[in-house]
Every structure is written in structure tokens, then in C-alpha cells.
């Protein structure tokens, strides 16, 4: 498959895959992999970390394809799965980065490349803010990321999340209000 498939072709592959067509599922995963990797790279700048998250996303898509409702574009649903996989990978890397005791090995002369993405990543401040907001207001995180990081329209988000448009707009507004002080470095 040298040329990219259209959104309609991807939707059709997804419908066939939902119906149990293994060849369609394989073709679908191959077709969406570059897009899923781009989504993951938007969150995790270290390529190896983004590739891990992408692989997790593709496994989740294969296992949960039945939960795609078919109302919106498959690629929109895939986008959310990829974002969630990237955030999951971020959490795992963050835990690995903070779990090791630097006194056990002495000071590090060179940073560990497995944790560099988390420690020096370009999205670290945003991901930390989302982690903080998620503790008390998990409903704000997904709509806020989809709108402000990935540029999805309010309508697309409402359809994807299955919530009224007004609710999505309010969640994004409140999420931004909570994120502002966290992104300015306010404690």
C-alpha cells in the first residue's frame, strides 16, 4: 500500500474488521500506523517512546475495534486511542524515571535515553498539568487535549465523546482555567 487510503476507505476497512475480517484488520492497522505514530510523537518527542506508544495504540485498536461506534470517522476514534496510549506510556516512563534512586549509582554523567523524553520532553509541562487536573477533574482532560493539542473541532469532540456540544465547550473552558496556572509554573 504505497498510497494513503481515503477516510472513506479507512472507515470501510474498519467496518469489515469489526465484522471479523482479519485481512481488513491487518490492512487497517498498516494504513493507520503512520497517523498513530504522528499522534504519539506529538506527546512523546523521543522517537523510541513514541513508537512504543504507537504499538500499544495499535494493539488497543485491534482489541477494541468493536467499541468504535461507526458514527464519526474511524480516524477520529483512533486519534483518541493513540492519545491515551501516549499518555499511558508517559506515565510509565515518568514512574521509571522517578523510581530509581540516584544515590545507588552515583550522579549520572549522561541522562538515560529511556527517560530523556519524559524529563526533557517538549510536552512535559502540559502532560504534568493534565496529570494534576485528572486527579480531581478527569472529565476535562480528554476534551482539552483533543481541542488544544490536536485541534479537533468542538463538534468532532462532542460526537466522539458522546456528550452534548455545550457540555464539551464547558469542559474545555473549565479545563483551560485549571491548566493556565499550572502551565505558567504556578504552584
C-alpha positions as CSV (number, residue, x, y, z in Angstrom):
1,X,0.0,0.0,0.0
2,X,2.1,2.9,-1.3
3,X,-0.6,5.5,-1.5
4,X,-2.6,6.6,1.6
5,X,-6.2,5.5,1.9
6,X,-9.0,8.0,2.0
7,X,-11.1,8.5,5.1
8,X,-13.9,6.6,3.5
9,X,-11.7,3.6,2.6
10,X,-10.3,3.5,6.2
11,X,-13.9,3.6,7.6
12,X,-14.8,0.7,5.3
13,X,-11.8,-1.3,6.4
14,X,-12.8,-0.7,10.0
15,X,-16.3,-1.9,9.4
16,X,-15.0,-5.0,7.8
17,X,-12.6,-5.6,10.6
18,X,-15.4,-5.1,13.1
19,X,-17.2,-7.9,11.3
20,X,-14.3,-10.3,11.9
21,X,-12.3,-9.8,8.6
22,X,-8.7,-10.4,9.7
23,X,-7.3,-9.2,6.4
24,X,-9.2,-6.0,6.7
25,X,-7.9,-5.5,10.3
26,X,-4.3,-6.1,9.1
27,X,-4.7,-3.6,6.2
28,X,-6.4,-1.1,8.6
29,X,-3.6,-1.3,11.1
30,X,-1.0,-0.9,8.4
31,X,-2.9,2.1,6.9
32,X,-3.3,4.0,10.2
33,X,0.1,3.3,11.7
34,X,1.8,6.5,10.4
35,X,-1.0,8.6,11.6
36,X,-1.0,6.9,15.1
37,X,2.8,7.4,15.3
38,X,2.4,11.1,14.5
39,X,-0.2,11.5,17.3
40,X,2.2,9.7,19.7
41,X,5.1,11.9,18.6
42,X,3.0,14.9,19.4
43,X,3.1,13.9,23.0
44,X,6.4,12.0,23.3
45,X,9.2,13.7,21.4
46,X,11.7,10.8,21.8
47,X,11.1,8.5,18.8
48,X,11.5,5.2,20.7
49,X,8.9,6.2,23.3
50,X,6.5,7.4,20.6
51,X,7.0,4.0,18.8
52,X,6.2,2.1,22.0
53,X,3.1,4.2,22.5
54,X,2.1,3.7,18.8
55,X,2.5,-0.1,19.2
56,X,0.3,0.0,22.3
57,X,-2.3,2.1,20.4
58,X,-2.4,-0.4,17.5
59,X,-2.9,-3.3,19.9
60,X,-5.7,-1.5,21.7
61,X,-7.3,-0.6,18.4
62,X,-7.2,-4.3,17.3
63,X,-8.6,-5.4,20.6
64,X,-11.3,-2.7,21.0
65,X,-12.3,-2.1,17.4
66,X,-15.8,-3.3,18.4
67,X,-16.2,-0.2,20.5
68,X,-15.9,2.2,17.6
69,X,-19.5,3.3,17.1
70,X,-19.3,4.0,13.4
71,X,-21.0,7.4,13.8
72,X,-17.9,9.5,13.2
73,X,-14.7,8.9,11.3
74,X,-12.7,5.9,12.4
75,X,-9.5,8.1,12.4
76,X,-11.1,10.4,15.0
77,X,-11.7,7.4,17.3
78,X,-8.1,6.1,16.5
79,X,-6.8,9.5,17.5
80,X,-8.2,9.3,21.0
81,X,-6.9,5.7,21.4
82,X,-3.4,6.9,20.3
83,X,-3.5,9.9,22.7
84,X,-4.5,7.7,25.6
85,X,-1.7,5.2,24.7
86,X,0.8,8.1,24.6
87,X,-0.3,9.4,27.9
88,X,-0.1,5.8,29.4
89,X,3.4,5.5,28.0
90,X,4.3,8.9,29.5
91,X,3.0,7.8,33.0
92,X,5.0,4.6,32.8
93,X,8.2,6.4,31.8
94,X,7.6,9.0,34.4
95,X,7.3,6.3,37.1
96,X,10.5,4.6,35.8
97,X,12.4,8.0,35.8
98,X,11.4,8.7,39.4
99,X,11.6,5.2,40.8
100,X,15.4,4.8,40.5
101,X,17.5,6.2,43.4
102,X,20.4,8.3,42.0
103,X,22.4,7.6,45.2
104,X,22.5,3.9,44.3
105,X,24.5,4.6,41.1
106,X,26.1,8.0,41.9
107,X,25.4,11.1,39.8
108,X,24.5,10.4,36.2
109,X,27.1,11.7,33.8
110,X,24.8,11.2,30.8
111,X,21.0,11.1,31.0
112,X,19.3,7.7,30.4
113,X,17.8,7.9,26.9
114,X,14.8,5.9,28.1
115,X,13.8,8.7,30.4
116,X,15.0,11.7,28.5
117,X,11.7,12.0,26.6
118,X,9.9,12.4,29.9
119,X,12.4,14.6,31.7
120,X,13.2,17.0,28.8
121,X,10.2,16.4,26.6
122,X,8.6,19.4,24.9
123,X,5.2,18.5,26.2
124,X,6.3,17.8,29.8
125,X,4.6,20.8,31.3
126,X,1.3,20.1,29.5
127,X,1.4,16.4,30.5
128,X,2.1,17.3,34.1
129,X,-0.7,19.8,34.1
130,X,-3.1,17.1,32.7
131,X,-2.0,14.6,35.3
132,X,-2.7,17.2,38.1
133,X,-6.2,18.1,36.6
134,X,-7.1,14.5,36.1
135,X,-6.9,13.8,39.8
136,X,-9.9,15.9,40.6
137,X,-11.5,16.6,37.2
138,X,-10.8,13.7,34.8
139,X,-13.7,14.7,32.6
140,X,-11.8,17.8,31.4
141,X,-8.6,16.2,30.2
142,X,-9.6,14.3,27.1
143,X,-11.7,17.2,25.6
144,X,-9.0,19.7,26.4
145,X,-6.2,17.6,24.8
146,X,-8.3,16.9,21.7
147,X,-9.1,20.6,21.3
148,X,-5.9,22.4,22.2
149,X,-3.2,19.9,21.3
150,X,-4.8,18.1,18.3
151,X,-7.0,20.9,17.0
152,X,-10.2,18.9,16.7
153,X,-13.5,20.9,16.4
154,X,-15.9,21.1,19.3
155,X,-18.4,19.2,17.2
156,X,-16.0,16.4,16.5
157,X,-15.1,16.1,20.2
158,X,-18.8,16.1,21.2
159,X,-19.5,13.3,18.7
160,X,-16.5,11.3,19.7
161,X,-17.1,11.6,23.4
162,X,-20.8,11.2,23.1
163,X,-21.6,14.3,25.0
164,X,-23.7,17.4,24.2
165,X,-21.8,20.3,22.4
166,X,-22.5,22.7,25.3
167,X,-21.0,20.2,27.8
168,X,-17.8,19.8,25.8
169,X,-17.4,23.6,25.5
170,X,-17.9,24.0,29.2
171,X,-15.4,21.1,30.0
172,X,-12.8,22.7,27.7
173,X,-13.4,26.1,29.3
174,X,-13.0,24.8,32.8
175,X,-10.0,22.6,31.8
176,X,-8.2,25.7,30.4
177,X,-9.0,27.7,33.5
178,X,-7.4,24.9,35.6
179,X,-4.4,24.4,33.3
180,X,-3.4,28.1,33.0
181,X,-1.8,28.5,36.4
182,X,-0.1,25.0,36.1
183,X,1.4,25.9,32.7
184,X,2.7,29.2,34.0
185,X,4.7,27.4,36.6
186,X,2.3,28.3,39.4
187,X,2.4,26.0,42.4
